[in-house]
């Protein structure tokens, strides 16, 4: 009986956490996969900036990226999710359209506009605020409960405030350059950067503050997509198909926007092999392979395990951008990144504590129900009336 209760309690903990604990060899593979994933995403930040520096249109780039991703994901979605894919309805089409508008068109559009005005490192740093923004959105919509009387609720609220403060510091205070590559490297790889202090550069007319605002729009769009995606996946439990439909509608939306704002036919022609390589990397690695690896890591390690590695990406981007782009690092950006990463870990710690508490409550409820069932069964085995006392007449 005790073994049964312990087994049910362990099963309840696993179910409540939503993740089956990985064995040691698998845990090692998870860490290797997450490091490779961060390298892939870090490369995407640098590659995207290289594409913009080479003159690739900010509308043509996402069109080709989503076209490649759609061609890569659609066949897998069609063959692997035949049994899981519900029948298509007008309601699903509208939901996929809205997901694409938020998660593809606004998300990628704001990202490229922000990246063009700032730098890959700070674009990656601001992305660390996405979990906190997602929590704030979910709490505002009533999806997430805020319990300020508990440690996990206080941690998530404090983490959200720190992320907002960090993004504000990056936007409003650039500060002096505190670190940069050697002069020979910076001269060999000239990169147009906004002028310090958020003003406009006379050469390229870019604004650091405006770029940070665009990047905050990118994070808000990304968080909104995460919040909207959760209920859609409950009704349409075919993740690859949802992603494929989202890419399809995002491609149509970008084509519609490009038809209005990008009428130069020469912008659609790739002038060099380098431009082709940047677009192939964005479509194949950042949107295709990375999605598959991240889905596997979330399934085996959980969303908190995946999110913990996000600051590693920022560090890798900083190293790559310094070596390949000659990027300089400013005091305001470093301070803001520290605030955002601290806020990220506070939010993640609060989420892990919340899951642990929910697991304990579920295990206690399961153990209590088992004991109640055993007690009821033992009561049924007892006679309802005591047997009559043995007398000499019965002999």
C-alpha positions as CSV (number, residue, x, y, z in Angstrom):
1,X,0.0,0.0,0.0
2,X,2.8,2.4,0.9
3,X,4.6,1.7,-2.3
4,X,1.4,2.4,-4.3
5,X,0.9,5.7,-2.6
6,X,4.5,6.7,-3.3
7,X,4.2,5.7,-6.9
8,X,1.0,7.7,-7.4
9,X,2.6,10.6,-5.6
10,X,5.6,10.5,-8.0
11,X,3.3,10.2,-11.0
12,X,1.3,13.2,-9.8
13,X,4.4,15.3,-9.4
14,X,5.5,14.4,-12.9
15,X,2.1,15.2,-14.3
16,X,1.8,18.5,-12.5
17,X,5.3,19.6,-13.6
18,X,4.4,18.7,-17.2
19,X,7.9,17.2,-17.8
20,X,9.2,13.7,-17.3
21,X,12.6,14.0,-15.5
22,X,15.4,13.3,-17.9
23,X,18.0,10.7,-17.2
24,X,21.6,11.8,-16.9
25,X,22.7,11.0,-20.6
26,X,19.6,12.7,-21.9
27,X,20.2,15.6,-19.6
28,X,23.7,16.0,-21.1
29,X,22.2,15.9,-24.6
30,X,19.7,18.5,-23.6
31,X,22.5,20.9,-22.5
32,X,24.4,20.3,-25.7
33,X,21.3,20.9,-27.8
34,X,20.5,24.1,-25.9
35,X,24.1,25.4,-26.4
36,X,23.8,24.6,-30.1
37,X,20.5,26.3,-30.3
38,X,21.9,29.5,-28.7
39,X,24.8,29.4,-31.2
40,X,22.2,29.2,-34.0
41,X,20.1,32.0,-32.7
42,X,23.2,34.2,-32.0
43,X,24.4,33.6,-35.5
44,X,21.0,34.8,-36.8
45,X,21.3,38.1,-35.0
46,X,24.7,38.7,-36.6
47,X,23.6,37.4,-40.0
48,X,20.5,39.6,-40.0
49,X,22.7,42.6,-39.4
50,X,25.1,41.6,-42.1
51,X,22.1,41.3,-44.5
52,X,20.9,44.8,-43.6
53,X,24.5,46.2,-44.0
54,X,24.7,44.6,-47.5
55,X,21.5,46.4,-48.5
56,X,18.9,43.6,-48.4
57,X,15.4,45.1,-48.1
58,X,13.8,44.9,-44.7
59,X,10.6,43.6,-46.5
60,X,12.3,41.3,-48.9
61,X,14.4,39.6,-46.2
62,X,11.4,38.3,-44.1
63,X,9.5,37.2,-47.3
64,X,12.3,34.9,-48.4
65,X,12.9,33.8,-44.8
66,X,9.3,32.7,-44.3
67,X,9.1,31.1,-47.7
68,X,12.1,28.9,-47.0
69,X,10.7,28.1,-43.5
70,X,7.3,27.2,-45.0
71,X,8.8,24.9,-47.6
72,X,10.9,23.2,-44.9
73,X,8.1,22.7,-42.3
74,X,5.0,22.1,-44.4
75,X,6.0,18.6,-45.6
76,X,6.8,17.4,-42.1
77,X,3.5,18.9,-40.8
78,X,1.5,17.2,-43.5
79,X,2.9,13.7,-43.1
80,X,3.6,13.6,-39.3
81,X,0.4,15.2,-38.1
82,X,-2.2,13.6,-40.2
83,X,-3.9,12.0,-37.2
84,X,-3.5,14.9,-34.9
85,X,-4.7,17.7,-37.2
86,X,-8.4,18.6,-36.7
87,X,-10.7,19.7,-39.6
88,X,-10.1,23.2,-40.8
89,X,-12.8,25.7,-40.0
90,X,-13.2,29.5,-40.7
91,X,-12.5,30.1,-37.0
92,X,-9.1,28.3,-37.2
93,X,-8.2,30.3,-40.3
94,X,-9.0,33.6,-38.6
95,X,-6.9,32.5,-35.5
96,X,-3.9,31.5,-37.8
97,X,-4.2,34.8,-39.6
98,X,-4.1,36.7,-36.2
99,X,-1.2,34.6,-35.0
100,X,0.7,35.4,-38.2
101,X,-0.1,39.1,-37.8
102,X,1.3,39.2,-34.3
103,X,4.0,36.5,-34.4
104,X,5.4,36.9,-37.9
105,X,4.5,40.2,-39.5
106,X,4.7,42.5,-36.4
107,X,7.3,40.5,-34.7
108,X,9.8,40.2,-37.5
109,X,9.1,43.6,-38.9
110,X,9.7,45.4,-35.6
111,X,12.9,43.3,-35.0
112,X,14.5,44.3,-38.3
113,X,13.6,47.9,-37.8
114,X,15.1,47.8,-34.3
115,X,18.1,45.9,-35.4
116,X,18.8,48.4,-38.2
117,X,18.9,51.3,-35.7
118,X,20.7,49.5,-32.8
119,X,23.0,46.5,-32.7
120,X,22.7,42.7,-32.5
121,X,23.8,42.5,-28.9
122,X,21.2,44.9,-27.6
123,X,18.5,43.3,-29.7
124,X,19.3,40.0,-28.1
125,X,19.5,41.6,-24.6
126,X,16.0,43.2,-24.9
127,X,14.6,39.8,-25.9
128,X,15.4,38.5,-22.4
129,X,12.4,40.5,-21.3
130,X,9.9,38.4,-23.3
131,X,9.1,36.0,-20.4
132,X,8.3,38.9,-18.1
133,X,6.2,40.7,-20.7
134,X,4.4,37.4,-21.4
135,X,3.6,37.0,-17.7
136,X,2.3,40.6,-17.5
137,X,0.1,40.1,-20.5
138,X,-1.3,36.7,-19.2
139,X,-1.9,38.3,-15.8
140,X,-3.8,41.2,-17.4
141,X,-6.0,38.8,-19.4
142,X,-6.7,36.7,-16.3
143,X,-4.8,33.7,-17.7
144,X,-2.1,33.9,-15.1
145,X,-2.9,34.5,-11.4
146,X,-0.7,37.0,-9.5
147,X,-0.3,36.0,-5.8
148,X,1.7,38.8,-4.2
149,X,1.4,37.2,-0.8
150,X,3.6,34.3,-1.9
151,X,7.3,34.3,-2.8
152,X,6.7,33.0,-6.3
153,X,4.2,35.8,-7.0
154,X,6.5,38.5,-5.6
155,X,9.4,37.1,-7.6
156,X,7.5,37.2,-10.9
157,X,6.2,40.8,-10.2
158,X,9.7,42.0,-9.2
159,X,11.2,40.3,-12.3
160,X,8.7,42.1,-14.5
161,X,9.6,45.4,-13.0
162,X,13.3,44.8,-13.4
163,X,12.8,43.9,-17.1
164,X,10.8,47.0,-17.8
165,X,13.5,49.1,-15.9
166,X,16.3,47.5,-18.0
167,X,14.5,48.1,-21.3
168,X,13.9,51.7,-20.2
169,X,17.6,52.2,-19.4
170,X,18.7,50.8,-22.7
171,X,16.2,53.1,-24.5
172,X,16.8,56.4,-22.7
173,X,20.5,56.1,-21.7
174,X,23.2,55.0,-24.0
175,X,26.2,56.3,-22.2
176,X,29.8,56.2,-23.1
177,X,31.5,53.3,-24.9
178,X,33.1,51.1,-22.3
179,X,34.4,48.3,-24.5
180,X,35.1,47.8,-28.2
181,X,37.3,45.8,-30.6
182,X,40.8,46.7,-31.6
183,X,41.0,49.7,-34.0
184,X,42.3,47.4,-36.7
185,X,39.2,45.2,-36.5
186,X,36.8,48.1,-36.3
187,X,38.5,49.6,-39.4
188,X,38.4,46.3,-41.3
189,X,34.7,45.8,-40.7
190,X,33.0,49.2,-40.8
191,X,29.4,49.0,-39.4
192,X,27.1,52.0,-39.6
193,X,25.9,52.6,-36.0
194,X,23.6,55.2,-34.5
195,X,25.2,58.2,-32.8
196,X,25.7,58.0,-29.0
197,X,23.0,59.6,-26.9
198,X,20.1,58.4,-29.1
199,X,20.5,61.2,-31.6
200,X,20.6,60.9,-35.3
201,X,23.8,60.1,-37.2
202,X,24.5,62.5,-40.0
203,X,25.7,59.6,-42.2
204,X,22.8,57.2,-41.9
205,X,20.1,59.1,-40.0
206,X,19.5,56.3,-37.5
207,X,18.1,56.8,-33.9
208,X,19.2,54.5,-31.1
209,X,16.1,55.4,-29.0
210,X,13.8,54.8,-31.9
211,X,15.5,51.4,-32.5
212,X,14.9,50.4,-28.9
213,X,11.2,51.4,-29.2
214,X,11.0,49.1,-32.3
215,X,12.6,46.3,-30.3
216,X,10.1,46.7,-27.5
217,X,7.4,46.4,-30.1
218,X,9.1,43.3,-31.3
219,X,9.1,41.9,-27.7
220,X,5.4,42.9,-27.2
221,X,4.5,41.2,-30.4
222,X,6.4,38.0,-29.5
223,X,4.8,37.9,-26.1
224,X,1.3,38.5,-27.6
225,X,1.9,35.6,-30.0
226,X,2.9,33.3,-27.1
227,X,-0.2,34.2,-25.2
228,X,-2.5,33.8,-28.2
229,X,-0.9,30.6,-29.3
230,X,-1.6,28.7,-26.0
231,X,-5.4,28.5,-26.4
232,X,-5.1,27.8,-30.2
233,X,-2.9,24.8,-29.5
234,X,-5.4,23.4,-27.0
235,X,-8.1,23.3,-29.7
236,X,-5.7,22.5,-32.6
237,X,-3.0,20.2,-31.0
238,X,-0.7,20.0,-34.1
239,X,2.2,22.3,-33.4
240,X,4.0,21.8,-36.7
241,X,0.7,22.5,-38.6
242,X,0.0,25.6,-36.6
243,X,3.5,26.9,-37.3
244,X,3.2,26.1,-41.0
245,X,-0.1,27.9,-41.3
246,X,1.3,30.8,-39.3
247,X,4.3,31.0,-41.7
248,X,1.9,30.8,-44.7
249,X,-0.3,33.7,-43.6
250,X,2.8,35.7,-42.4
251,X,4.2,35.2,-45.9
252,X,1.0,36.5,-47.5
253,X,0.9,39.5,-45.1
254,X,4.6,40.5,-45.9
255,X,3.9,40.1,-49.6
256,X,0.9,42.5,-49.3
257,X,3.0,45.0,-47.3
258,X,5.9,44.7,-49.8
259,X,3.6,45.3,-52.7
260,X,2.8,48.7,-51.3
261,X,6.1,49.8,-49.8
262,X,8.7,47.9,-51.9
263,X,7.9,48.5,-55.5
264,X,11.5,48.5,-56.7
265,X,11.9,45.2,-58.6
266,X,15.7,45.3,-58.1
267,X,15.2,44.9,-54.4
268,X,14.0,41.4,-54.9
269,X,17.1,40.3,-56.7
270,X,19.9,38.9,-54.6
271,X,23.1,40.6,-55.8
272,X,25.7,38.3,-54.3
273,X,26.2,34.9,-52.8
274,X,26.6,36.5,-49.4
275,X,23.1,37.8,-49.5
276,X,21.8,34.4,-50.5
277,X,23.6,32.8,-47.6
278,X,22.2,35.2,-45.1
279,X,18.6,34.5,-46.2
280,X,19.2,30.7,-46.4
281,X,20.6,30.8,-42.8
282,X,17.6,32.8,-41.6
283,X,15.1,30.4,-43.2
284,X,16.8,27.0,-42.7
285,X,18.6,27.5,-39.4
286,X,16.7,30.2,-37.5
287,X,13.2,29.2,-38.6
288,X,13.6,25.5,-39.4
289,X,16.3,23.6,-37.6
290,X,16.1,25.8,-34.5
291,X,12.4,25.3,-34.2
292,X,12.7,21.5,-34.3
293,X,15.5,21.6,-31.7
294,X,13.7,24.0,-29.4
295,X,10.4,21.9,-29.6
296,X,12.4,18.8,-28.6
297,X,14.1,20.6,-25.7
298,X,10.8,22.0,-24.4
299,X,9.2,18.6,-24.6
300,X,12.0,16.9,-22.7
301,X,13.3,19.6,-20.4
302,X,10.4,22.0,-20.0
303,X,9.9,25.7,-20.9
304,X,11.8,27.0,-17.9
305,X,14.9,24.9,-18.7
306,X,14.9,26.4,-22.3
307,X,14.4,30.0,-21.1
308,X,17.3,29.8,-18.6
309,X,19.7,29.6,-21.6
310,X,18.5,32.8,-23.2
311,X,21.2,35.0,-21.6
312,X,23.8,32.7,-23.1
313,X,22.6,33.8,-26.5
314,X,23.2,37.4,-25.5
315,X,26.8,36.6,-24.5
316,X,27.5,34.8,-27.7
317,X,26.0,37.6,-29.8
318,X,28.2,40.1,-28.0
319,X,31.3,38.0,-28.8
320,X,30.3,37.4,-32.5
321,X,29.3,41.0,-33.1
322,X,32.5,42.3,-31.6
323,X,34.6,40.0,-33.8
324,X,32.6,40.1,-37.0
325,X,31.0,43.5,-37.0
326,X,33.4,45.6,-34.8
327,X,30.5,46.4,-32.4
328,X,31.1,48.6,-29.4
329,X,29.4,48.2,-26.0
330,X,27.9,51.2,-24.2
331,X,27.4,51.7,-20.5
332,X,23.6,52.1,-20.7
333,X,23.2,48.9,-22.7
334,X,25.3,46.9,-20.3
335,X,23.3,48.2,-17.3
336,X,20.0,47.6,-19.0
337,X,21.1,44.1,-20.0
338,X,22.0,43.3,-16.4
339,X,18.6,44.4,-15.1
340,X,16.8,42.5,-17.8
341,X,18.7,39.2,-17.2
342,X,18.2,39.6,-13.4
343,X,14.5,40.1,-14.0
344,X,14.4,37.1,-16.3
345,X,15.8,34.8,-13.7
346,X,13.4,36.2,-11.0
347,X,10.5,35.4,-13.3
348,X,11.8,31.9,-14.1
349,X,12.5,31.2,-10.4
350,X,8.9,32.3,-9.5
351,X,7.5,30.0,-12.2
352,X,9.6,27.1,-11.0
353,X,8.4,27.6,-7.4
354,X,4.8,27.9,-8.6
355,X,5.1,24.6,-10.4
356,X,6.8,22.9,-7.5
357,X,4.0,24.0,-5.1
358,X,1.4,22.8,-7.6
359,X,3.1,19.5,-7.9
360,X,3.1,19.1,-4.1
361,X,-0.6,19.9,-3.8
362,X,-1.4,17.5,-6.6
363,X,0.6,14.8,-5.0
364,X,-1.0,15.4,-1.6
365,X,-4.5,15.3,-3.2
366,X,-3.7,12.1,-5.1
367,X,-2.3,10.4,-1.9
368,X,-5.4,11.5,0.1
369,X,-7.8,10.1,-2.5
370,X,-5.9,6.8,-2.5
371,X,-6.2,6.6,1.3
372,X,-9.9,7.5,1.1
373,X,-10.5,4.7,-1.4
374,X,-8.6,2.2,0.7
375,X,-10.6,3.2,3.8
376,X,-13.8,2.9,1.9
377,X,-12.8,-0.6,0.6
378,X,-11.8,-1.7,4.1
379,X,-15.2,-0.5,5.4
380,X,-17.0,-2.5,2.8
381,X,-15.2,-5.6,3.8
382,X,-16.4,-5.3,7.4
383,X,-19.8,-6.8,8.2
384,X,-22.5,-4.2,8.6
385,X,-23.8,-6.0,11.7
386,X,-21.7,-7.8,14.3
387,X,-22.1,-11.6,14.3
388,X,-24.3,-13.0,17.1
389,X,-22.5,-14.3,20.1
390,X,-21.9,-18.0,20.1
391,X,-24.1,-19.9,22.6
392,X,-24.7,-23.4,23.6
393,X,-28.0,-23.4,21.5
394,X,-25.9,-23.1,18.3
395,X,-24.1,-26.3,19.1
